[in-house]
Amino acid sequence: LKTMKLSRSSRLKELPNLSNAKNLECLDLHQCVALLELPSSISNLHKLNFLETNHCRSLQVIPTLTNLVSLEDIKMMGCLRLKSFPDIPANIIRLSVMETTIAEFPASLRHFSHIESFDISGSVNLKTFSTLLPTSVTELHIDNSGIESITDCIKDLHNLRVLALSNCKKLTSVPKLPGSL
């Protein structure tokens, strides 16, 4: 089994133990609106490279994913009950944490030297963006958020090609930008 798509399984509340799905590369849980948590056995899926939990409105817990050395792409859009950012592996390339209630991101993100695309659009509880990001970031999306300020750490993103800050109604100023823009 390489791909498991359970998207739009609106009554699915829990997943089985996934320990035996050793070859799983793609886990798509898009719109599993009743799903409460991901099982801890997900940390055994060493070949998993794509995880999508978009619009899992009831999802409260994502266990640590740091063991998932192949994981490159995480999509967590519209996980409205997810309060804290899960521990994820440093090899992530694309990270989309849109429309959540997460108010801050861990400082450890600065060590994620492979991340290229970071999207935190729709993060209404996010007031400031002070997280130091690795210089590998080429796209940063903070659209439709409650952000009030961005620290000058953004000037160090020398590979940044896209900076999206539209509809940030509380944003009062933008710091010095990198020359790559």
C-alpha positions in Angstrom: 0.0 0.0 0.0 1.6 3.2 -1.2 -1.4 5.6 -1.2 -4.3 5.9 1.3 -7.0 8.4 0.3 -9.7 8.6 2.9 -10.8 12.1 1.8 -14.4 13.2 2.5 -15.0 10.3 4.9 -17.2 12.6 6.9 -18.0 10.2 9.7 -14.5 8.8 10.2 -13.5 9.5 13.8 -10.3 7.5 14.1 -7.7 5.8 12.1 -6.5 2.2 12.7 -3.0 1.4 13.8 -0.8 2.2 10.8 2.3 0.4 11.9 2.1 -2.3 9.2 1.7 0.3 6.4 5.5 0.4 6.0 5.4 1.4 2.3 2.8 4.2 2.7 3.9 7.3 0.8 0.8 9.4 0.6 -1.9 9.8 3.3 -4.8 12.0 2.2 -7.4 12.8 4.9 -8.9 15.8 3.3 -12.3 16.7 4.7 -12.4 14.0 7.3 -14.4 16.4 9.4 -15.1 14.1 12.3 -11.5 12.9 12.7 -10.2 13.8 16.2 -6.6 12.8 16.1 -3.9 11.0 14.1 -2.7 7.8 15.7 0.8 7.7 17.2 1.6 4.8 14.8 1.9 7.4 12.1 5.4 8.0 13.3 6.4 4.6 12.0 5.6 5.5 8.3 9.2 6.2 7.3 8.4 6.3 3.6 5.5 8.8 4.0 6.3 11.9 1.9 2.9 13.6 1.7 0.3 14.2 4.5 -2.9 16.2 4.0 -5.3 17.0 6.8 -7.0 19.9 5.0 -10.5 20.8 6.5 -10.3 18.1 9.2 -12.3 20.5 11.4 -12.4 18.3 14.5 -8.7 17.4 14.4 -7.1 18.3 17.8 -3.9 16.2 17.9 -1.2 15.5 15.4 1.5 13.4 17.1 5.2 14.1 16.6 6.2 13.5 13.1 10.0 14.0 13.6 10.8 10.4 12.7 9.3 10.7 9.2 12.5 11.3 7.3 10.8 11.1 3.9 8.0 13.6 4.7 8.4 16.6 2.4 4.9 18.1 2.1 2.4 18.8 4.9 -1.0 20.4 4.3 -3.0 21.4 7.4 -5.6 23.9 6.1 -8.8 24.5 8.1 -7.9 22.4 11.1 -9.8 24.7 13.3 -9.4 22.8 16.6 -5.6 22.3 16.2 -4.2 24.6 18.8 -0.5 23.8 18.7 2.0 23.2 15.9 3.0 19.5 15.8 6.7 18.5 15.9 7.7 17.9 12.3 10.9 16.6 10.6 13.4 19.2 9.5 13.4 17.9 5.9 10.1 19.5 5.0 10.0 21.3 1.7 6.4 22.6 1.6 4.5 23.5 4.7 0.9 24.8 4.5 -0.8 25.6 7.8 -3.6 27.7 6.6 -6.8 28.8 8.4 -5.9 27.4 11.8 -6.1 28.9 15.3 -2.3 28.4 15.9 -1.0 31.6 17.4 2.7 31.0 17.1 5.2 28.7 15.4 8.2 27.0 17.0 11.6 28.6 16.9 13.0 25.3 15.6 11.7 26.3 12.1 14.9 28.2 11.5 16.7 24.8 11.3 14.5 23.5 8.5 17.1 24.1 5.8 15.1 22.4 3.0 11.8 24.3 3.4 11.0 26.3 0.3 7.3 27.2 0.6 5.7 28.3 3.9 2.0 29.2 3.9 0.3 30.4 7.0 -2.5 32.3 5.4 -5.8 32.7 7.3 -4.0 32.4 10.7 -6.3 34.8 12.5 -4.7 34.3 15.9 -1.2 35.0 14.6 -0.4 38.6 15.8 3.3 38.8 15.0 5.6 36.9 12.7 8.9 36.8 14.4 9.9 33.2 13.6 13.3 33.0 12.1 13.0 31.0 8.9 15.8 29.3 7.1 17.3 31.1 4.0 16.0 28.3 1.8 12.5 29.8 1.9 11.5 31.0 -1.6 7.8 31.6 -1.0 6.1 33.0 2.1 2.4 33.5 2.3 0.7 35.2 5.2 -2.5 36.4 3.5 -5.8 37.0 5.4 -4.2 36.8 8.8 -4.4 38.8 12.1 -0.8 39.7 11.9 0.1 43.1 13.2 3.9 43.1 12.7 6.7 41.3 11.0 10.1 41.5 12.5 13.2 42.4 10.4 14.2 38.7 10.3 12.6 38.7 6.9 15.5 40.6 5.4 17.7 37.5 5.8 15.6 35.4 3.4 18.0 35.8 0.5 16.2 33.2 -1.7 12.7 34.7 -1.1 10.9 35.2 -4.5 7.3 35.5 -3.4 6.0 37.4 -0.3 2.2 37.5 -0.1 0.8 39.8 2.6 -2.6 40.6 1.1 -5.6 41.3 3.3 -3.6 41.7 6.5 -5.8 44.4 7.9 -3.9 44.9 11.2 -0.5 45.0 9.6 1.0 48.5 10.3 4.4 48.3 8.6 6.7 46.1 6.6 10.4 45.9 7.5 13.3 46.0 5.2 12.9 43.3 2.5 15.6 41.0 1.0 17.1 42.1 -2.3 15.8 38.9 -3.9 12.3 40.3 -4.1 
